[in-house]
Amino acid sequence: MLAVLSPGQGSQKPGFLTPWLDLTGTEARLRSWSALAEVDLVHLGTTADADEIKDTARTQPLLVAAALLAAEHLPLHDVTLTVGHSVGELGAAALAGVLTAEAAITLAGVRGREMAAACALEPTGMAAVLGGDPDEVLAAIAAHGLHAANRNGAGQIVAAGSLDGLDKLAAEPPTRTRVIRLQVAGAFHTPYMAPAESALAAVAAGITAANPARILLSNLDGTAVDDGQEMVQRLVRQVTAPVRWDLCMRALADLGVTGVIELPPAGTLAGLVKRELKGDGAPEIVTLNTPDDLPAARDLIARHGTPGQPLAPTGGLS
């Protein structure tokens, strides 16, 4: 069984889309999507510097566009499962047939703009807590008035909340942990993002969703969602809810996934999977970063995919 992973914010790198623009139709597609996202995706993916693509309003539609562009060159009809991390869930939902590419890009644009606006309301941030006992880490996060925004597995939990609380956590780290401040604009996946959730909900109400054509895992609890409209509701809720990537990886293991492809910009999720799913049952992984990686990705699908995977009708904006 083969899974395709769509990465989230923080995985972007300057110029990472440049080699993809050599493929016929890619630039035209990006320019069309730029109008929907209200950002210049061609510039952001090619010539923009690191600071510019850290902007939440720009990064989120860029990442969804990158995943969808690369996936167009894969035989997805043989792919059994899709899952994304944070904003990557929009890409995964489109690849599963729940959303059209246009709907996914539109929602990513709204999500990015509104989360950036929510970040500006109050100074907040995030920090990765690496190592330690998970229960002790969660207790320490709560003790400082913070939220466990991402539970990524592989010994990584991300705390989010007030800057004062993050400073105190760093000054008094749980036993056998390292606390690393993340370069993000605010406390994503916490109640601080409530205004963004409301704004996204208003736009999502105009989405007509289809049921998934393949297994689609949810960040909320790692379960497979088989109802398209429910998945849209979960995508909205995810703005303030923790990302349970640990449960998504557990589902990959429980379902017997043997092959994994991470879409561009690839590497972060592949690393988490490698550290979490080890031993004899570890899946074979391909990181798809440039068109040069497409042959390896197609070969992996040929060896681990499910031929003739049924396709469902795509959703869209009503």
N, C-alpha and C positions, 0 to 999 in steps of 0.2 A: 504494500500500500504506500502511495506517495502523497506527501503533503507539500503545499506551496505556502511559504511564509512571506508576509508583507511587513517590512520594518516600520518603526515609528520615529518620532522626532528625536534628534540627537545622532542619528546614523548618517546624516547628510555630510557630504564633503565638497569643497569647491571644485567645479568643473566635472562632476561625476556623470553628467548626461552628455558631455561632449562627443564621445565615440558613437553614441546612439543616433546622433543627428546625421550620420553618414548613411543611415538606412532610409530607403525611399519612403516618403510620406510622413516621417517622424516630425520634422519641423512644422509642417502644415498642421499636423494634429496638435502639437503643443501650442501653436498660435491660436487655434480654435478654442482649446481648453483655457488659454490665458484669459479670453474674454469672459468665460464663465467664472473663473476664479478671481478675476479682477487684479491679477498680478502678471508680470511678464515671465512666464515659465521658461522661455528660451534663454533669456538673460540669466535667470536665477540658476539654471542647470548648467550653464557653460562659463560665463565670464564673471559672475558675481563672486565677491570674496566671502570669507568665512563669517565675518560679522553680519553681512547682509542676509545670508541664508540661515542665521540663527534667529531671525525675526519670526516669531510664531505665525504671524499672518501670512508670511511668504512660504515658510518651510512646509506647513501642513499640506497645502495643495501640490507643492512640488513633489513631495514624497509619494502622494497618491498617484500623481501623473507618471512618475518614474516606474512604479510597480506595474501600472496598466500598460505602459509602452512596452516594457520588456516582456510581459506576459503574452502580448499579441504575437510573439514569435515562438511560442511554445504550443505543443499539441495538448491543450487543456482538456480536451475530451477524454483523455486517459488519466487525468488527475482526480484523485478520490477526495481530497480534503484541502480546504484553504483556511488560513487563520492569520490575523494581523495583530500587531502590538500597538495599542493606543490608536492614533489616527490611521495606522495601517489596517485597522479593521474596515475602514471604508473601501480600501483597495480589495481586501479579501471578500467583502460582500459583493463587490462588482464582479470579481472573478467567479464567484459562486452563482451569479445570475440574479441576485436579489436586487441590485441596482444597475442601471446603465452606467457606462463610463461617465457620461455627461452629468448624471445625477450625483455620482460619487465626487466628481471634481467640484461641482457646485456646493455640495455639503462641506467639503474640505475647505473651500474658500470661506464660507460662513463660519465654520468652526474655528479656523485660524484667526480670523478677524475678531470674533467675539471673545475668544480666549485671551487674545492680546489685550483687548479692552478691559476685560475682567482683571487681568494682571496689574493694570494701571490704577485700579481703585485702591489698592492697599499693598504695601511692600511685603512680599512673601517670596519663598524660594523652595528649593528641594536639595536633598543631600542623600547620596547612596551610603548605606551602612553595609559594609562587607564583612562577612564572617560572623562568628559568635553563635550563640544559641538563639534560634528564631523566636522562641517565646520571650526570652529576655530582651531581645531587640525590640519586639513589639511593645513590651511593657515600658521600656525606656522611651520609646517614641511617644506613647500615650502620656507618660509622666511629664513630658515637657510640652504638653498641649498640642502635639503634632499629629499628623495623619500618616498611616502607612499607605502611600499613594500607589506604589508599584511593589508587588511581591513577585520578583522575577525568578525565584528559584536559584539554584547554583550558589547559595550563600549570599544573595543580594536582595535587600529590601530598601526601598526608597522612601525616606521621610519627607513630608512636605508641610509647610505652614509658615508661621511667623518667623522673621529673621532672628528675633530674639530667642525663640525656641530652638532654632537650628544652631545658633551659637552655643547655647547651653548643652545641647546634645553633643556637639563637637568637643566641648570642654570636659564633658563627663561621659565618654563613650562607653557602651556596654562592654563587658569583658571580652577580650580577644576579637575586637572589631576595629576596623578603620572607617572613619567618617569622611567622605569626600564630597565637598560642595559641588553641585552641578550648575553649569552655566545656562540657566533657564530663566525665563522672565517672571515666573511665579509658581504658585502651588497648584499644579495641574492635578486633576482627579481628586479634588477635595471640595468641600462646600464653598470654598472661595470662588469657585467657577460657576456658581449657581446662575448669575446673569447670562453667562454664555450658554448654559444648558437651556434656559428659557428661550433665548433667541434662536438656537438651533432647532428646538422643538417646533417653533412657529413655521420655519421653512420646511422641516421634515413632514409636517402635516400635509403638505402638498405633494408628497412622494407616493407614487403607486409602486408597491414592491411586489416582486414575484417570489415564490418559494424557492429555496436554494436548489440548484441542480446537483450539488455534491455536498458532502459533509462540511458544515461551516461552524467552527467553534467560536464561542463568545468569551471575551475577556472577563465578563462579569463573574463567571463561575466555571469556566472550562467545559461547559456542556455544548452539545451539538444542537443548534436551533434549526427547526424544520419549517418554521413559519416566517415568511418574509416580512410581514408587518411587525411581528414581534421583534425581529432583528433590528428593524429601523428604530423601534422604541428603545432597544438596548443600546444602539449607537448613540442616541441622545443621552440616555442615562449615564453612559460611560464618561461623559465630560466631568462629572462630579464623583463617580464611583471608582474605587481602586481597580487597577489593572492586575488581574490574577493570572499572570503569565505562568506561574508555577503550576496552576491547575490545568492550563492549556497544554503544557509539556507532559503532565501526568496523563492527560487524555491521549496524546500522541502515543505514549507507551502502551496504554491500556488498549488502544485500537489496533496496535500491532504495526504502526508505521515503520517501514523499512528504508524509505528514501525521503530526503528533505531537500527542497530547493528554496533558498532565500533570494528574493527579488532585490534589485538594486534600490538603494545603496546597501549591499549585503555585507554581513560580517558579524554584526552585534547579536542577532538572534541565533545565528549558527553557533556562535561561541557559547551562548547559554545552553543550547541543546547539547553541544559536545560535553560540557561540564556536568550536565544533569543526567543525560541518558547515556550511561557508560556501560561497558561490559559486552557480553556476547550479543545482546539485543540492540546495541547502538545502531541508529540509522546511518546510512551512507548520505553524505551531505555535499551539495554543490552550492557554492556562492556565485550568484550570477551578477557580475558587475559591469561587464562590457559585452558587446556582441561576440567577442572571441570566446566567451564562456558558454555560448548557446549550444554548440555541439555536445559538450559534457552534460548540460542540463537535459537536452533531448535524449541522450543515451540513458540517463538515469530514469527518465520517464518511461522509456521503452522497456527497461528492465524491472522497474518497480511499480509502474502504473497499472491501471485497470482498463483494458481496451474496451471501447464502446461505452464509456461512462455516459448515462443519459443526461440530456440537456433540458433545462426548463426555460420558459420564455423569460426575457429580461424585463425588469421593472423600468420605471422612468418617472419623470415629472408630470404630474397630471395638470 
